[in-house]
Amino acid sequence: MFKGAAQCSRCGMTIEDLRRTGTLGCAACVASFRTELFLMQRRLGRRGLYAGRTPAAGGLADQAGQYQALAAALARDDFEAAIKIREQLKLAADGRGR
């Protein structure tokens, strides 16, 4: 039987909601339902504790750098470089980047 928190302190999600939907309501649910998440993963044949989602490599920080490079290329009238950077940003937005 589960002996952890019966409800998330931030969003109010209950353990029954987690079992029914299989999704978490907020980041605080990970801490609130850690034991239940561990047991659910074990039943699914997975090992280890749930660590939450992590951003893909080269996420927002990389995009910010590309936007800065785009602005710099445009400032120095290097339109060929600007077009290449713009295409990289467009591919990343479509989910096909790197």
Rosetta blueprint (number, residue, H / E / L):
1 M L
2 F L
3 K L
4 G L
5 A L
6 A L
7 Q E
8 C L
9 S L
10 R L
11 C L
12 G L
13 M L
14 T E
15 I H
16 E H
17 D H
18 L H
19 R H
20 R H
21 T H
22 G L
23 T L
24 L L
25 G L
26 C L
27 A L
28 A H
29 C H
30 V H
31 A H
32 S H
33 F L
34 R H
35 T H
36 E H
37 L H
38 F H
39 L H
40 M H
41 Q H
42 R H
43 R H
44 L L
45 G L
46 R L
47 R L
48 G L
49 L L
50 Y L
51 A L
52 G L
53 R L
54 T L
55 P L
56 A L
57 A L
58 G L
59 G L
60 L H
61 A H
62 D H
63 Q H
64 A H
65 G H
66 Q H
67 Y H
68 Q H
69 A H
70 L H
71 A H
72 A H
73 A H
74 L H
75 A H
76 R L
77 D L
78 D L
79 F H
80 E H
81 A H
82 A H
83 I H
84 K H
85 I H
86 R H
87 E H
88 Q H
89 L H
90 K H
91 L H
92 A H
93 A H
94 D L
95 G L
96 R L
97 G L
98 R L
